[in-house]
Amino acid sequence: MALPAAVLERKSERRRSFELLKARLGAKPSPVPVEPLLPTAIPELDRLLGGGFPAGAVATLEGETGCWSLAAGLVAAMTRRSLVAILDDGGLYPPALADAGACLERVLVVPARKALAAARAADILLRSRICRLILMPAVALRDAVWERLAKLARRGGVLVIVVAACAGSALSAAAEIRLHCELARALVRGGRGLWGSVAGFEFCVAVRKHKHLAAGRAARLRCVAE
């Protein structure tokens, strides 16, 4: 018994839709267009880096003074145009980000108190490509894990900033840029001695590793309390 023409037409339409869907799924994904450099909106730092951080890189901020102040400035600059993810080990203080000028509505905070949780969160965020910057504290991970995260960052054009007192060997090898922050001098408001008050500090940022720039370049930045 022959099928009605309307039934045959519906089957034919479903077949064409299925073939079209299969072709789309089988096609190679288009590369994500990314900026070659991500400016930090911190003039001294942009000059030091030749225009900004390369998109799709792992970079470290190392040292005892100035790293988190610098990181807050980077978050503030990036939230003006895109989403930022921060992996929080319990030390994040959002009001400090707001004081630095960050738009908190564009900050995604991911609790990650253990190394494994941080690795998994960073992996998911990098694969999703929902943000241009991921900020995280340094965690102890194997060489292969840092290498995988660096590869995902390059593929997605995402900048990963890792804050560490001192980067370990695995992180140092995976990082394309390493910056070291060191206290230069305290800034005193009013008279010196007993009648003075600390208004902020200056710190030196030195390049320890960069794919395109010579190590040893440095710049001074100022952090002043309002």
N, CA, C and O of each residue as an XYZ file, in Angstrom:
904
protein
N       0.854     -1.199      0.000
C       0.000      0.000      0.000
C       0.889      1.248      0.000
O       1.749      1.402      0.868
N       0.686      2.110     -0.944
C       1.492      3.322     -1.058
C       1.133      4.321      0.034
O      -0.032      4.489      0.392
N       2.185      4.989      0.560
C       1.954      6.003      1.589
C       1.435      7.280      0.944
O       1.798      7.601     -0.188
N       0.579      8.015      1.671
C       0.067      9.282      1.140
C       1.214     10.256      0.855
O       2.258     10.208      1.504
N       1.008     11.118     -0.101
C       2.039     12.096     -0.485
C       2.435     12.991      0.679
O       3.603     13.358      0.800
N       1.479     13.351      1.540
C       1.779     14.239      2.678
C       2.736     13.565      3.660
O       3.632     14.209      4.204
N       2.535     12.245      3.885
C       3.420     11.501      4.793
C       4.820     11.409      4.210
O       5.806     11.588      4.925
N       4.912     11.129      2.907
C       6.223     11.057      2.252
C       6.949     12.403      2.311
O       8.166     12.449      2.490
N       6.207     13.483      2.163
C       6.812     14.815      2.205
C       7.365     15.125      3.597
O       8.444     15.704      3.732
N       6.602     14.728      4.643
C       7.083     14.959      6.019
C       8.346     14.153      6.292
O       9.278     14.658      6.920
N       8.389     12.909      5.830
C       9.586     12.076      6.026
C      10.793     12.681      5.301
O      11.909     12.719      5.819
N      10.517     13.150      4.078
C      11.594     13.763      3.308
C      12.120     15.023      3.987
O      13.325     15.272      3.983
N      11.223     15.820      4.571
C      11.620     17.049      5.265
C      12.444     16.731      6.511
O      13.437     17.400      6.797
N      12.017     15.688      7.259
C      12.780     15.278      8.450
C      14.172     14.794      8.060
O      15.148     15.072      8.756
N      14.262     14.066      6.938
C      15.557     13.565      6.486
C      16.483     14.713      6.116
O      17.667     14.706      6.454
N      15.925     15.708      5.411
C      16.751     16.868      5.043
C      17.212     17.637      6.278
O      18.352     18.096      6.339
N      16.320     17.777      7.262
C      16.691     18.477      8.505
C      17.766     17.720      9.255
O      18.681     18.321      9.817
N      17.656     16.380      9.265
C      18.645     15.569      9.957
C      20.012     15.686      9.281
O      21.034     15.828      9.952
N      20.020     15.625      7.944
C      21.285     15.729      7.225
C      21.926     17.094      7.432
O      23.148     17.194      7.546
N      21.113     18.148      7.481
C      21.638     19.494      7.714
C      22.242     19.604      9.107
O      23.315     20.184      9.271
N      21.553     19.046     10.128
C      22.065     19.077     11.488
C      23.361     18.290     11.597
O      24.296     18.725     12.270
N      23.426     17.136     10.942
C      24.639     16.314     10.989
C      25.816     17.040     10.352
O      26.944     16.964     10.838
N      25.541     17.744      9.262
C      26.610     18.499      8.603
C      27.132     19.622      9.489
O      28.335     19.881      9.533
N      26.213     20.291     10.198
C      26.642     21.384     11.090
C      27.462     20.857     12.253
O      28.470     21.459     12.622
N      27.042     19.733     12.838
C      27.773     19.172     13.962
C      29.126     18.637     13.540
O      30.073     18.641     14.327
N      29.223     18.183     12.315
C      30.484     17.625     11.842
C      31.463     18.667     11.360
O      32.640     18.367     11.158
N      30.998     19.880     11.173
C      31.884     20.941     10.692
C      32.844     21.365     11.785
O      32.509     21.312     12.968
N      34.037     21.784     11.392
C      35.023     22.267     12.343
C      34.571     23.616     12.892
O      34.114     24.468     12.130
N      34.693     23.825     14.217
C      34.275     25.109     14.775
C      35.148     26.243     14.287
O      36.354     26.081     14.105
N      34.536     27.379     14.078
C      35.287     28.550     13.640
C      36.162     29.053     14.779
O      35.741     29.037     15.936
N      37.368     29.498     14.467
C      38.228     30.022     15.522
C      37.625     31.248     16.171
O      36.976     32.057     15.507
N      37.840     31.388     17.484
C      37.317     32.538     18.207
C      38.235     33.735     17.967
O      39.421     33.662     18.291
N      37.721     34.842     17.405
C      38.580     36.004     17.184
C      38.970     36.638     18.512
O      38.113     36.882     19.361
N      40.251     36.902     18.695
C      40.733     37.487     19.941
C      41.664     38.645     19.629
O      42.277     38.707     18.563
N      41.753     39.550     20.575
C      42.701     40.645     20.441
C      44.106     40.100     20.669
O      44.287     39.227     21.518
N      45.115     40.592     19.928
C      46.473     40.110     20.161
C      46.992     40.498     21.547
O      47.766     39.761     22.158
N      46.554     41.672     22.040
C      46.974     42.135     23.361
C      45.764     42.636     24.132
O      44.829     43.190     23.553
N      45.791     42.435     25.436
C      44.742     42.934     26.313
C      45.325     44.068     27.154
O      46.059     43.803     28.106
N      45.016     45.323     26.826
C      45.537     46.439     27.619
C      45.037     46.365     29.057
O      43.923     45.909     29.315
N      45.861     46.813     29.979
C      45.511     46.755     31.400
C      44.889     48.049     31.901
O      44.355     48.084     33.010
N      44.947     49.117     31.107
C      44.495     50.457     31.520
C      45.358     51.026     32.635
O      44.999     52.033     33.245
N      46.500     50.386     32.909
C      47.498     50.922     33.836
C      48.676     51.354     32.963
O      49.445     50.501     32.520
N      48.841     52.653     32.701
C      49.813     53.112     31.696
C      51.226     52.558     31.890
O      51.853     52.105     30.932
N      51.728     52.593     33.131
C      53.091     52.113     33.371
C      53.242     50.632     33.027
O      54.259     50.212     32.475
N      52.214     49.846     33.360
C      52.267     48.412     33.100
C      52.137     48.124     31.605
O      52.826     47.250     31.079
N      51.261     48.850     30.926
C      51.116     48.651     29.481
C      52.407     48.994     28.742
O      52.778     48.311     27.788
N      53.092     50.054     29.182
C      54.371     50.385     28.553
C      55.397     49.289     28.812
O      56.165     48.922     27.923
N      55.403     48.771     30.034
C      56.349     47.710     30.392
C      56.127     46.469     29.532
O      57.085     45.809     29.129
N      54.852     46.149     29.250
C      54.509     44.919     28.520
C      54.383     45.136     27.013
O      54.015     44.216     26.282
N      54.681     46.328     26.554
C      54.586     46.567     25.125
C      53.171     46.667     24.617
O      52.906     46.369     23.453
N      52.247     47.085     25.482
C      50.862     47.273     25.075
C      49.854     46.525     25.906
O      48.669     46.856     25.872
N      50.279     45.533     26.648
C      49.360     44.771     27.483
C      49.742     43.300     27.527
O      50.764     42.891     26.977
N      48.904     42.514     28.190
C      49.130     41.074     28.271
C      48.685     40.414     26.967
O      47.664     40.807     26.403
N      49.424     39.426     26.478
C      48.944     38.670     25.308
C      47.659     37.926     25.655
O      47.558     37.322     26.723
N      46.689     37.969     24.764
C      45.473     37.186     24.964
C      45.819     35.704     24.841
O      46.613     35.309     23.988
N      45.217     34.899     25.696
C      45.464     33.472     25.628
C      46.771     33.062     26.243
O      47.479     32.219     25.691
N      47.116     33.651     27.399
C      48.376     33.331     28.059
C      48.149     33.097     29.547
O      47.179     33.583     30.128
N      49.059     32.347     30.147
C      49.121     32.223     31.600
C      50.220     33.162     32.073
O      51.355     33.086     31.603
N      49.883     34.045     33.001
C      50.849     35.003     33.526
C      50.835     34.958     35.049
O      49.788     34.737     35.658
N      51.982     35.164     35.655
C      52.064     35.164     37.122
C      52.400     36.560     37.634
O      53.157     37.306     37.012
N      51.817     36.890     38.783
C      52.201     38.067     39.565
C      52.807     37.517     40.845
O      52.110     36.905     41.654
N      54.099     37.731     41.029
C      54.806     37.129     42.150
C      55.379     38.199     43.072
O      55.671     39.317     42.647
N      55.532     37.833     44.345
C      56.097     38.753     45.317
C      55.202     38.900     46.533
O      54.090     38.373     46.571
N      55.700     39.621     47.524
C      54.997     39.789     48.787
C      54.182     41.076     48.850
O      53.278     41.191     49.677
N      54.489     42.048     47.986
C      53.817     43.353     48.046
C      53.388     43.800     46.661
O      54.172     43.758     45.713
N      52.142     44.228     46.552
C      51.668     44.839     45.319
C      50.930     43.924     44.369
O      50.233     44.406     43.476
N      51.063     42.600     44.536
C      50.458     41.672     43.572
C      48.941     41.800     43.527
O      48.346     41.915     42.455
N      48.318     41.778     44.715
C      46.849     41.818     44.734
C      46.320     43.199     44.375
O      45.235     43.313     43.803
N      47.071     44.253     44.702
C      46.673     45.596     44.263
C      46.703     45.691     42.747
O      45.805     46.267     42.132
N      47.741     45.123     42.154
C      47.852     45.103     40.700
C      46.736     44.248     40.086
O      46.143     44.616     39.072
N      46.464     43.104     40.719
C      45.402     42.219     40.227
C      44.040     42.917     40.268
O      43.234     42.771     39.348
N      43.789     43.673     41.335
C      42.516     44.398     41.436
C      42.374     45.415     40.318
O      41.287     45.589     39.768
N      43.472     46.092     39.978
C      43.442     47.033     38.867
C      43.158     46.345     37.539
O      42.446     46.890     36.695
N      43.717     45.141     37.349
C      43.470     44.382     36.125
C      42.000     43.970     36.025
O      41.392     44.047     34.957
N      41.441     43.529     37.157
C      40.026     43.141     37.178
C      39.148     44.342     36.852
O      38.198     44.233     36.076
N      39.470     45.493     37.451
C      38.686     46.707     37.202
C      38.707     47.074     35.720
O      37.673     47.417     35.147
N      39.887     47.000     35.102
C      39.990     47.351     33.684
C      39.219     46.371     32.811
O      38.561     46.780     31.854
N      39.292     45.079     33.131
C      38.665     44.072     32.286
C      37.140     44.083     32.412
O      36.437     43.799     31.442
N      36.621     44.412     33.613
C      35.162     44.393     33.780
C      34.479     45.551     33.056
O      33.251     45.587     32.975
N      35.242     46.478     32.541
C      34.639     47.552     31.754
C      34.137     47.048     30.409
O      33.307     47.693     29.769
N      34.650     45.877     29.976
C      34.245     45.394     28.653
C      33.913     43.911     28.597
O      33.430     43.439     27.568
N      34.154     43.158     29.668
C      33.862     41.727     29.595
C      33.725     41.141     30.998
O      33.873     41.838     32.001
N      33.438     39.843     31.039
C      33.262     39.121     32.294
C      34.613     38.637     32.808
O      35.483     38.238     32.034
N      34.770     38.680     34.126
C      35.986     38.201     34.790
C      35.608     37.111     35.782
O      34.614     37.239     36.496
N      36.388     36.045     35.831
C      36.172     34.979     36.810
C      37.306     34.993     37.817
O      38.475     35.107     37.449
N      36.954     34.875     39.098
C      37.943     34.834     40.169
C      37.747     33.541     40.947
O      36.651     33.268     41.439
N      38.807     32.743     41.060
C      38.764     31.545     41.883
C      39.151     31.953     43.299
O      40.270     32.407     43.539
N      38.234     31.791     44.219
C      38.392     32.314     45.573
C      38.754     31.196     46.548
O      38.006     30.233     46.715
N      39.919     31.343     47.189
C      40.342     30.378     48.203
C      39.931     30.813     49.611
O      40.383     30.236     50.600
N      39.081     31.822     49.696
C      38.606     32.319     50.980
C      39.131     33.691     51.332
O      38.697     34.283     52.320
N      40.059     34.213     50.540
C      40.659     35.506     50.859
C      40.098     36.681     50.083
O      40.539     37.813     50.280
N      39.129     36.438     49.202
C      38.594     37.527     48.384
C      37.751     38.481     49.218
O      36.965     38.058     50.065
N      37.927     39.785     48.964
C      37.154     40.823     49.652
C      36.556     41.726     48.584
O      37.210     42.675     48.152
N      35.323     41.454     48.146
C      34.719     42.203     47.034
C      34.728     43.719     47.189
O      34.942     44.408     46.191
N      34.504     44.298     48.405
C      34.555     45.759     48.501
C      35.879     46.353     48.037
O      35.912     47.468     47.517
N      36.980     45.607     48.225
C      38.273     46.104     47.748
C      38.295     46.169     46.222
O      38.883     47.085     45.648
N      37.658     45.203     45.566
C      37.557     45.247     44.111
C      36.718     46.440     43.665
O      37.058     47.132     42.706
N      35.613     46.668     44.382
C      34.760     47.815     44.049
C      35.526     49.121     44.226
O      35.401     50.024     43.399
N      36.320     49.234     45.297
C      37.119     50.441     45.522
C      38.137     50.651     44.403
O      38.494     51.785     44.083
N      38.605     49.539     43.807
C      39.570     49.640     42.709
C      38.904     50.006     41.392
O      39.585     50.254     40.397
N      37.564     50.039     41.381
C      36.844     50.421     40.173
C      36.229     49.273     39.409
O      35.738     49.465     38.296
N      36.246     48.066     39.991
C      35.682     46.909     39.298
C      34.159     46.950     39.317
O      33.553     47.374     40.301
N      33.551     46.510     38.233
C      32.104     46.354     38.160
C      31.775     44.958     38.678
O      31.973     43.971     37.971
N      31.278     44.873     39.898
C      31.058     43.580     40.527
C      30.004     42.751     39.804
O      29.995     41.526     39.931
N      29.124     43.388     39.055
C      28.122     42.642     38.286
C      28.760     41.816     37.181
O      28.133     40.902     36.645
N      30.010     42.133     36.836
C      30.713     41.386     35.789
C      31.818     40.509     36.371
O      32.729     40.096     35.653
N      31.740     40.226     37.655
C      32.718     39.358     38.312
C      32.030     38.062     38.723
O      31.059     38.077     39.480
N      32.537     36.954     38.224
C      32.034     35.635     38.588
C      32.981     35.050     39.628
O      34.144     34.781     39.329
N      32.486     34.852     40.845
C      33.311     34.324     41.939
C      33.045     32.829     42.079
O      31.904     32.401     42.252
N      34.114     32.047     42.003
C      34.008     30.591     42.100
C      34.780     30.127     43.329
O      36.009     30.206     43.333
N      34.102     29.644     44.382
C      34.828     29.133     45.552
C      35.680     27.929     45.171
O      35.188     26.982     44.557
N      36.955     27.968     45.535
C      37.868     26.858     45.224
C      38.984     26.864     46.261
O      40.048     27.444     46.045
N      38.725     26.212     47.381
C      39.678     26.231     48.490
C      40.774     25.184     48.364
O      41.799     25.285     49.038
N      40.578     24.182     47.515
C      41.578     23.127     47.347
C      42.120     23.148     45.927
O      41.482     23.652     45.003
N      43.320     22.582     45.778
C      43.990     22.608     44.478
C      43.168     21.906     43.407
O      43.049     22.411     42.290
N      42.599     20.748     43.733
C      41.825     20.004     42.747
C      40.593     20.791     42.308
O      40.250     20.806     41.125
N      39.929     21.445     43.260
C      38.751     22.252     42.924
C      39.136     23.425     42.025
O      38.404     23.765     41.096
N      40.290     24.045     42.303
C      40.746     25.165     41.466
C      41.060     24.695     40.057
O      40.717     25.370     39.086
N      41.714     23.536     39.933
C      42.053     23.005     38.611
C      40.797     22.701     37.810
O      40.715     23.027     36.626
N      39.818     22.075     38.459
C      38.578     21.736     37.764
C      37.819     22.991     37.345
O      37.302     23.070     36.230
N      37.754     23.975     38.249
C      37.036     25.212     37.933
C      37.697     25.949     36.774
O      37.018     26.427     35.866
N      39.034     26.039     36.811
C      39.751     26.721     35.731
C      39.545     25.996     34.403
O      39.372     26.633     33.364
N      39.564     24.680     34.439
C      39.361     23.882     33.227
C      37.980     24.161     32.618
O      37.858     24.387     31.414
N      36.948     24.144     33.462
C      35.578     24.382     32.982
C      35.433     25.791     32.430
O      34.830     25.984     31.374
N      35.981     26.783     33.137
C      35.876     28.165     32.690
C      36.592     28.373     31.367
O      36.085     29.076     30.493
N      37.760     27.773     31.210
C      38.511     27.934     29.972
C      37.802     27.272     28.796
O      37.789     27.811     27.690
N      37.219     26.119     29.032
C      36.496     25.434     27.956
C      35.219     26.186     27.566
O      34.813     26.171     26.404
N      34.594     26.838     28.543
C      33.341     27.556     28.256
C      33.577     28.860     27.502
O      32.707     29.312     26.758
N      34.748     29.467     27.690
C      35.111     30.725     27.021
C      34.122     31.850     27.338
O      33.823     32.680     26.478
N      33.620     31.874     28.564
C      32.637     32.895     28.916
C      33.285     34.164     29.455
O      32.609     35.180     29.615
N      34.596     34.120     29.741
C      35.258     35.303     30.297
C      36.595     35.498     29.594
O      37.152     34.563     29.019
N      37.101     36.725     29.648
C      38.384     37.038     29.029
C      39.528     36.963     30.018
O      40.688     36.861     29.619
N      39.209     37.012     31.323
C      40.244     36.962     32.349
C      39.826     36.015     33.460
O      38.693     36.061     33.938
N      40.759     35.151     33.869
C      40.583     34.304     35.052
C      41.694     34.653     36.023
O      42.874     34.576     35.683
N      41.316     35.037     37.228
C      42.281     35.372     38.275
C      42.224     34.289     39.336
O      41.142     33.927     39.798
N      43.386     33.767     39.727
C      43.399     32.695     40.707
C      44.677     32.740     41.530
O      45.711     33.202     41.047
N      44.614     32.258     42.781
C      45.836     32.125     43.567
C      46.620     30.909     43.085
O      46.052     30.002     42.475
N      47.908     30.890     43.354
C      48.727     29.744     42.954
C      48.342     28.522     43.774
O      48.156     28.612     44.988
N      48.225     27.399     43.115
C      47.937     26.128     43.782
C      48.942     25.093     43.274
O      49.490     25.228     42.180
N      49.169     24.077     44.071
C      50.130     23.037     43.710
C      49.475     22.052     42.747
O      48.634     21.248     43.148
N      49.864     22.120     41.480
C      49.345     21.228     40.457
C      50.501     20.583     39.707
O      51.601     21.132     39.659
N      50.250     19.419     39.125
C      51.281     18.736     38.349
C      51.592     19.499     37.064
O      50.783     20.296     36.588
N      52.768     19.244     36.516
C      53.184     19.897     35.280
C      52.143     19.721     34.181
O      51.820     20.671     33.467
N      51.613     18.489     34.045
C      50.660     18.203     32.971
C      49.384     19.023     33.113
O      48.773     19.400     32.113
N      48.975     19.305     34.360
C      47.742     20.073     34.582
C      47.951     21.521     34.166
O      47.109     22.092     33.473
N      49.067     22.124     34.580
C      49.354     23.502     34.176
C      49.512     23.601     32.667
O      49.069     24.577     32.061
N      50.137     22.605     32.057
C      50.305     22.615     30.605
C      48.949     22.555     29.902
O      48.736     23.232     28.897
N      48.026     21.734     30.442
C      46.701     21.643     29.836
C      45.950     22.963     29.958
O      45.304     23.402     29.006
N      46.034     23.602     31.137
C      45.362     24.885     31.325
C      45.951     25.952     30.399
O      45.220     26.779     29.854
N      47.277     25.930     30.225
C      47.910     26.895     29.320
C      47.452     26.668     27.879
O      47.233     27.626     27.137
N      47.311     25.423     27.491
C      46.849     25.100     26.135
C      45.414     25.571     25.918
O      45.086     26.125     24.869
N      44.560     25.346     26.923
C      43.174     25.792     26.827
C      43.086     27.314     26.776
O      42.249     27.866     26.061
N      43.951     27.993     27.534
C      43.971     29.464     27.524
C      44.339     29.984     26.137
O      43.706     30.913     25.634
N      45.367     29.384     25.513
C      45.759     29.806     24.164
C      44.642     29.557     23.159
O      44.380     30.392     22.293
N      43.991     28.414     23.278
C      42.941     28.061     22.326
C      41.744     29.015     22.429
O      41.140     29.372     21.418
N      41.413     29.420     23.646
C      40.241     30.269     23.834
C      40.522     31.748     23.898
O      39.588     32.544     23.987
N      41.792     32.146     23.856
C      42.116     33.561     23.955
C      41.829     34.151     25.313
O      41.500     35.333     25.418
N      41.950     33.338     26.370
C      41.652     33.776     27.744
C      42.961     34.041     28.478
O      43.895     33.242     28.406
N      43.023     35.159     29.179
C      44.183     35.488     29.996
C      43.984     34.910     31.395
O      42.978     35.186     32.047
N      44.938     34.113     31.850
C      44.901     33.532     33.193
C      45.999     34.195     34.018
O      47.183     34.059     33.709
N      45.602     34.911     35.068
C      46.552     35.552     35.975
C      46.617     34.740     37.259
O      45.595     34.514     37.908
N      47.817     34.300     37.627
C      48.026     33.511     38.835
C      48.867     34.338     39.805
O      49.962     34.782     39.461
N      48.354     34.541     41.013
C      49.052     35.328     42.025
C      49.769     34.378     42.973
O      49.157     33.471     43.537
N      51.057     34.590     43.142
C      51.863     33.686     43.967
C      52.975     34.466     44.650
O      53.527     35.411     44.085
N      53.298     34.058     45.878
C      54.470     34.635     46.517
C      55.716     34.261     45.713
O      56.605     35.083     45.494
N      55.755     33.005     45.281
C      56.832     32.523     44.418
C      56.293     31.345     43.617
O      55.832     30.364     44.202
N      56.342     31.423     42.311
C      55.805     30.356     41.465
C      56.687     29.124     41.543
O      57.914     29.222     41.512
N      56.049     27.957     41.644
C      56.790     26.708     41.626
C      57.287     26.384     40.227
O      57.001     27.111     39.276
N      58.026     25.298     40.103
C      58.643     24.957     38.823
C      57.604     24.642     37.748
O      57.776     25.023     36.590
N      56.524     23.948     38.125
C      55.506     23.580     37.139
C      54.806     24.819     36.593
O      54.620     24.947     35.383
N      54.420     25.730     37.479
C      53.761     26.964     37.053
C      54.719     27.848     36.261
O      54.327     28.444     35.258
N      55.959     27.933     36.701
C      56.954     28.756     35.997
C      57.148     28.294     34.565
O      57.313     29.110     33.657
N      57.127     26.981     34.365
C      57.320     26.443     33.019
C      56.122     26.717     32.127
O      56.281     26.972     30.933
N      54.917     26.665     32.698
C      53.702     26.851     31.900
C      53.421     28.320     31.613
O      52.785     28.642     30.609
N      53.885     29.214     32.483
C      53.585     30.640     32.329
C      54.354     31.248     31.164
O      55.549     31.006     30.998
N      53.659     32.033     30.369
C      54.308     32.751     29.276
C      54.930     34.050     29.772
O      55.925     34.522     29.222
N      54.330     34.627     30.827
C      54.828     35.871     31.422
C      54.931     35.690     32.920
O      54.027     35.147     33.555
N      56.049     36.150     33.489
C      56.208     36.172     34.944
C      56.629     37.580     35.346
O      57.641     38.095     34.872
N      55.841     38.195     36.223
C      56.157     39.518     36.745
C      56.403     39.415     38.243
O      55.685     38.709     38.950
N      57.413     40.117     38.720
C      57.731     40.108     40.154
C      57.502     41.494     40.728
O      57.999     42.488     40.200
N      56.737     41.552     41.826
C      56.432     42.820     42.488
C      57.232     42.935     43.777
O      57.320     41.984     44.554
N      57.808     44.101     43.994
C      58.638     44.330     45.186
C      58.412     45.745     45.709
O      58.362     46.703     44.938
N      58.277     45.863     47.022
C      58.062     47.172     47.636
C      59.234     48.091     47.354
O      60.389     47.708     47.540
N      58.934     49.322     46.898
C      59.973     50.321     46.646
C      60.068     51.302     47.808
O      61.153     51.539     48.338
N      58.911     51.880     48.210
C      58.916     52.787     49.360
C      57.491     53.037     49.810
O      56.545     52.923     49.031
N      57.353     53.381     51.079
C      56.054     53.752     51.622
C      55.803     55.231     51.350
O      56.735     56.035     51.346
N      54.545     55.585     51.124
C      54.163     56.979     50.895
C      53.548     57.524     52.174
O      52.593     56.958     52.706
N      54.100     58.622     52.661
C      53.682     59.186     53.937
C      52.908     60.477     53.706
O      53.343     61.349     52.955
N      51.765     60.586     54.357
C      50.941     61.793     54.271
C      51.197     62.658     55.511
O      51.229     62.150     56.632
N      51.377     63.957     55.302
C      51.627     64.850     56.432
C      53.093     64.826     56.841
O      53.970     64.475     56.052
N      53.341     65.206     58.094
C      54.706     65.244     58.597
C      55.270     63.844     58.777
O      54.517     62.877     58.892
N      56.570     63.734     58.802
C      57.218     62.449     59.030
C      57.315     62.180     60.530
O      56.988     63.034     61.354
N      57.762     61.001     60.854
C      57.894     60.642     62.259
C      56.551     60.301     62.870
O      55.706     59.673     62.232
N      56.356     60.723     64.125
C      55.144     60.366     64.858
C      53.888     60.977     64.263
O      52.798     60.443     64.468
N      54.005     62.090     63.526
C      52.826     62.796     63.042
C      52.472     62.434     61.600
O      51.521     62.984     61.045
N      53.197     61.550     61.008
C      52.899     61.139     59.644
C      51.963     59.942     59.609
O      51.831     59.224     60.601
N      51.323     59.726     58.493
C      50.467     58.559     58.310
C      50.747     57.946     56.938
O      51.063     58.653     55.981
N      50.629     56.646     56.861
C      50.909     55.943     55.610
C      49.759     56.183     54.629
O      48.605     55.876     54.929
N      50.079     56.728     53.464
C      49.067     57.028     52.457
C      49.014     55.974     51.352
O      48.079     55.950     50.552
N      50.009     55.118     51.315
C      50.071     54.092     50.283
C      51.504     53.632     50.119
O      52.319     53.753     51.034
N      51.803     53.102     48.945
C      53.167     52.630     48.709
C      53.447     52.600     47.214
O      52.538     52.555     46.385
N      54.727     52.626     46.903
C      55.178     52.420     45.544
C      55.820     51.042     45.470
O      56.514     50.619     46.394
N      55.582     50.347     44.361
C      56.228     49.051     44.205
C      56.774     48.917     42.793
O      56.265     49.520     41.848
N      57.806     48.126     42.676
C      58.484     47.907     41.406
C      57.984     46.604     40.789
O      57.913     45.578     41.467
N      57.645     46.646     39.525
C      57.217     45.450     38.780
C      58.297     45.132     37.758
O      58.581     45.943     36.876
N      58.895     43.963     37.873
C      59.982     43.566     36.978
C      59.582     42.340     36.164
O      58.904     41.439     36.659
N      60.012     42.328     34.916
C      59.743     41.189     34.033
C      60.777     40.106     34.301
O      61.977     40.333     34.142
N      60.316     38.935     34.704
C      61.208     37.792     34.896
C      61.180     36.845     33.701
O      62.153     36.141     33.429
N      60.069     36.838     33.005
C      59.940     35.967     31.833
C      58.914     36.572     30.892
O      57.845     37.004     31.322
N      59.240     36.602     29.612
C      58.294     37.101     28.601
C      58.730     36.534     27.259
O      59.917     36.519     26.931
N      57.767     36.076     26.499
C      58.073     35.431     25.226
C      58.675     36.398     24.222
O      59.498     36.004     23.395
N      58.270     37.668     24.288
C      58.691     38.626     23.270
C      59.544     39.771     23.814
O      60.044     40.577     23.030
N      59.724     39.868     25.124
C      60.473     40.974     25.708
C      61.621     40.436     26.552
O      61.559     39.328     27.086
N      62.663     41.242     26.660
C      63.822     40.833     27.445
C      63.507     40.902     28.932
O      62.846     41.833     29.392
N      63.979     39.923     29.675
C      63.816     39.922     31.126
C      64.657     41.047     31.727
O      65.688     41.434     31.177
N      64.194     41.563     32.866
C      64.921     42.628     33.545
C      64.269     43.990     33.398
O      64.574     44.899     34.169
N      63.375     44.156     32.424
C      62.647     45.427     32.301
C      61.807     45.642     33.551
O      61.304     44.680     34.133
N      61.652     46.890     33.969
C      60.918     47.167     35.203
C      60.181     48.497     35.112
O      60.515     49.357     34.296
N      59.185     48.646     35.956
C      58.417     49.892     36.041
C      57.981     50.077     37.477
O      57.842     49.108     38.224
N      57.765     51.332     37.863
C      57.264     51.642     39.204
C      55.779     51.989     39.141
O      55.338     52.752     38.282
N      55.022     51.414     40.067
C      53.610     51.709     40.164
C      53.309     52.242     41.563
O      54.033     51.955     42.516
N      52.255     53.003     41.672
C      51.882     53.615     42.942
C      50.497     53.154     43.355
O      49.567     53.136     42.549
N      50.372     52.780     44.621
C      49.078     52.405     45.191
C      48.798     53.359     46.342
O      49.477     53.321     47.368
N      47.787     54.221     46.169
C      47.492     55.260     47.150
C      46.087     55.054     47.698
O      45.142     54.862     46.933
N      45.945     55.092     49.017
C      44.635     54.985     49.646
C      43.857     56.275     49.444
O      44.394     57.374     49.583
N      42.562     56.115     49.109
C      41.735     57.299     48.919
C      41.388     57.938     50.268
O      40.692     58.952     50.310
